[in-house]
Amino acid sequence: MRYSSHVIVSLCLGAAATAYTALPFTAAYTAGLVIGSLLPDIDEPSSYVGRRSFGVAGKVKEAFGHRRMTHSLIVWGILAAALWRESASPFATGVVLGYLFHIIEDFFSVQGVPLFWPFSSKRWKVPLYRTGKGMEKVFVAAAWVGFVYFGVSGLFYEWWRSLLAVW
């Protein structure tokens, strides 16, 4: 997926998660979702996050390749263990969930993801879309509809309240 697609779909999934759990939909949670949804592509220097990584993306790609280490559930689990504690901040929760959503989103691409790297390099996938093509746009449109639905359902109340509290 393109970076903007990852952000939109992850925001929709994150809004759905708050609708069905006790997670608050705050500005910090939203920021965490956005950052987490972009972070796995730190292994590609030409990606949105890679171009802003001050050379880190090139080193990660050189060491591990694209869609390997950063797209693994094992690495996600390590990140989650490091950030997601019982009293984790909404921002940390958003980063962890956004990262997971990114992996799930790429699972549905024709390239797939190595879910169990470093134990296996097999790419797992349900090939529903090719990056930048029509089916990805359908997913993004559906995510926009879902995001608006959850927003109209009152989820943005907490988000706006937390945003105004910052100001």
Buried (B, 14 or more C-beta within 10 A) or exposed (E): BBBEBBBBBBBBBBBBBBBEEEBBBBBBBBBBBBBBBBBBBBBBBEBBBBEEBEEBBBEBBEEBBBBBBBBBBBBBEEBBEEBBEEEBBBBBBBBBBBBBBBBBBBBBBBBBBBBEBEEEEEBBBEEEBEEEEEBBEEBBEEBBEBBEBBBEEEBBEBBEEBBEEEE
